[in-house]
Amino acid sequence: MRIWNELTYINKSSLALGFFDGIHLGHRVVLKNAINLAKEHNTESTVITFKTHPLNILTNEKIEQILSIDEKLTMMKKIGIDNVVLLDFEKISSMKANDYLENILIKYFSPIAITTGFNHHFGFNKEGNSEFLRKNREKYNYKYFEVPPFVVQDKIVSCSVIRNLLHLADFYNANKLLGYRFFIEGNVIKGEQLARKIGFPSANIIYPEEKIKISHGVYFVEATVSNKKYNAILNYGFAPTVNNSTNEKTEVHILNFDKNIYDERIKIEFITKIRNQIKFENIEKLKAQIYRDIAFIDIYKHFLDGHFEFTHNSF
């Protein structure tokens, strides 16, 4: 896959338009349609997207993302996209829809086809939409495909719905809409080794700044180390029982694992929230709770394997 950080000429492309944060199930239909059309016409698929979320510019607010730009590009490559063009949204945010279509999409890509989601907009004041692209098909000689809403269990798959679910720590439903488990990645750094002193050594990583923040608490996760997966417990937030620090920490206790992995990159996939953070009276009570957390994982895994929905509130 080729990545372009500025406009470049890619003639006769099959285009997919969108920001594609999360590359959820609905996004995948858009991307796959562009890929299939490219193969059908013996040409290349090209994603036109942006380096930062458009709402960062339009609202002056920082939008937390489901995927980092690097993660998104990696996923697009796996799906089979040939080219990704990363535009600076701020430079084109005032362009009218007609100008954007004619002077960017048509001029640089001469598309044989354009695919978007049902809610895609572009151009000043969102003048460009599905109807606009449909109306201009014959003038510019491209096919247009609007992907309708993708629905999973009566929920329309969208980034806003998924973000809300992640904020609520509802990974069961968020992961269904994503089509994969929400994850974070990072290099293992040296911590204060307080968890090791009480018998539960942990790998510390820095929570990625650009990604959506989960609530503080203890989570059942799966950790990938050197391409091997392990069950693990993640603590995100503070460690109120062992110190009074107000610095947020991301600590992962990997079960049945005892290796030095400092500086190694690990991937953490979220399965479910076990509990909120608690300040215990003493270390012994904290240790007893961690043993209960580990027991919870064994029970939850059993019900997952049996495809039975299990709520940890009853544990």
N, C-alpha and C positions, 0 to 999 in steps of 0.2 A: 504494500500500500504506500502510495506517495502522499506526503503531507506538504501543503503549500501555505505559507504564511502571508501571502498576498495574491492578488488576482493574477491568473496565468491563463493562457489560451489552451483549452482542452476541447477540441472540436468534436461535435456530434455526441455529446455526453448524454447519459441517462441520469438526470438530476434528482436528488432527494434534498428537500429544503426543511430546515428546522434546527433548533438548538439541541434537541435530543438528550437532555439531561436525564440520566438514569438508564437510557436505552431500555425502556420497559417493553412489555409485550406489544403495545400499540406501535411504538417506534420501530420495532423489529419488522412489523408488517410493511411499513413505509420503506425501510432500507432494503428488505428482501424484494419488494416490488421493483425498486430501481435496479437492483442487481439482475433480476430475471429479465427485465426489459433490455438491459445492456447486452446480456447473452443472446437474447432473441435477435438483436440487431447487429451483433458482432462488433460491439463498441465497449466503452468503459462506463462504470458507475462512478458518479461524483457527488459527494455530500458538500453542500454549501452551508456552512455554519459560522459560529462566532467564537472569538477567543474568550470572551466573558459573557455572562448572562445579560441579555438586553435590558432586563429590569434594573440591573445595576446602574445603567445610564438613565433610564426613563424615570426611575423613582428615587435615585440617589441613595438607595439602600443596598446593603450587601446581601445578595441572595445566597443562602446556603445550598450547596449542590449535593446531589445524590452520588455523582461520580466526579472525580477530578478530571481535568482535561486529558491527562495522560491515560487514566483508566478508560475514559470514553474512547479515545483513539485506539487503544489496545482491543477493546471490544468490537469496534467497527472493523478492524483488521480481521479478527476471528470470524466475523459474520461474512466477510468477503468483499467489502467495499474496495474499489481500485484507487480512488483519489479522495482526499479531504482538503477543502479549501477553507482556511480559517480567516475570516474577515474581522476587521476592527469595526464593531457596531457603531461606535461614536462617530466615525467618519462618514457613515452612510445613513445615520438615523434621521436626517432631515430630507433625504431623497424621497420624491414622490414615487408612488408605485409604478407609474409608467416609465419613469427614468430608470428605476431599479431593474425592471424587466428588460427594457431595451438596451440600456448601456452597461449592464453587468451580465445578466443571465444570457441574453441573446448574443451580445457582442463577444463575450469571452468563451461561451460554451456551445453556441448553436445547438441547443438541446433537441434530441429526437423525442424526448419525453421528460415530463416533470411530475414528480410524485410528492404529495404533502399529506399531512394529517388533516382531519376535518376542521380543526380549529387554528390552522396556521394563518398568520397575518404578516404582512410586510409593508414597507413604505410609510411615509409620514401619515400620522393619524390612522394607521392600520387600513389604509385605502386598498391594499392588495389582499385578496382572500381567494377562496376557492372559485367563487363566481367570476372574479376578475381574471384568473388564470384560464378558466374555461372559456370565457368570452374572447380571449386573444389567441386561441389555439390555431385558427385558420390563418390569421394575419402573420404569425411567426412560424407556422408549420411545425408544431410539436403536438404530441399527445399529452393529455393531462389526466392524472389519476388522483382522485381524492379518497384517501383511506377513511372509512367511517369509524365511529367510536368502537373501540375494542372493549368488550364487556366481560368481566369475570365475576360470577355469582352476584349479578345485579349491580356491580360497581363498574362505572366507566373508568378505565385505566388512564390516569393522568398523573403528572408530577405533583400537582397540588394535593391530590388525594394521598399519594404515597408519602409525601413529606409529613402530612398530618398523622398518618399511621406511624411513621418512624418517631415523631415527637411523642406519641402516646406509647412507644415501645411495643406496638402491635406488629411484631416481625412476622408473625404467622400470616397475616393478611397482606402486609407490605411485600413480603417475599413472593407471594402468589402473583401479585400484580407486576412485580419486576421480572419474574421468570427466573430469578436466581436470588441468592441470599445477599442482603445488604452487607457490605464489608468495608473494612478500613485496612490499610497497609502501612507499615513503617519499619524502620531499622531499630533493633533492640538497643536500648541505651542503659547505662548504669544508673540504678536507682539507689535508694537508701538502704536496701536489703533488709528492710524491717520484716517483710513477709517471710523471708528465708529464716530469720531468727525464731519465728514461731512455728516453723516446720512446713511452710507452704511457699517455696521459692517461686518468684514471679519474673516474667519478662516485661520490661517497661518499654513502651513506645510513646511517641508524641502523637496525640490525636490530630489528624490532618486539619489544618486551619480552615480550608475552603469547604470542607464537607459538613453536612447537616449534623448538628449536635444532638445526641441522644440524652435522655434524662440521667441524672446520677443514679447509680445503682449497681447491682451485681447481676451478671448475665451468664447464661449458658451459651458458649460460642464454640466454633470449630477453628482451631489454629492450624495453618499450613506452614510447616518448617521444612525446608529442603525438599519440597514437593511431596511431603508426607503429612497426612491429616491427623490431628489429635483432638479429642474432647478437651475442653478447657473452661475455666471460670474467669470471667473478666470483671474487674472492679473499675468503674469509671467515676471519678469525682475525688473525694477526699478519703483519708483514712482516720476517721475521728477517734477510734479507740487507741491507736498506737502513736498518733502525733496530732498536733493542733494546726498543721499547715493548711493554708487556704489555697494552695496551688493545686489545680486539678491534675490528677494522675490517671494514666491508663495502664493498668497492671493485669497481666494475664498469667494465671497459674495453670500450666499445662499438665494434664493428668498423665500419670505413668510416663514421666519424661524427666530426665536428669542429665542435661547436656549444657555446656557453655555455648550460648548462641549470641553473645555480644556482637554488635555490628551486623548481624545477619538480618535479612529482610523477612518479615513474617506477614502473613495475611490472616485477618480475623473476620470470620463470617458469623453474623448474629442469628441465633436460633430463637431464644426467648429470654425475657427478663425473669430472674428468679425472685428478686426482692429489692426494696429500697435500701439505701445505706442506713445503718444503725450504729449508734454509739453504745458499746457494751460496757458493763461495769468493770470488766477486767479481761485480760488476755485469754483466760481459760474459757470464758463464755463465748468469746469471739471464735476460738478454735472449734468449740462445739458446734457453733452455727456453720462454720465452713464445712465441717463433716456432714451436716444436714444438707448443705448446698450440693455437695458431691453426690449424696444419696438421691437428691432430687433429680440430678442429671440422669442417673441410671433409670429412674422411674419414667422420666419424660422420654428418654430414648426408647424405652419399651413401647410406650404408647405411640410414638412417632412411627416406629417400625410396623406397628399394627394399623397405621392410618386412622388412629382414633384421636379425636381432638381432646386435649387434656388441658385443664386450666390449673396453674400452679397455686391459685388461691386456696384450693382445697387441701394443699399439702401441709 
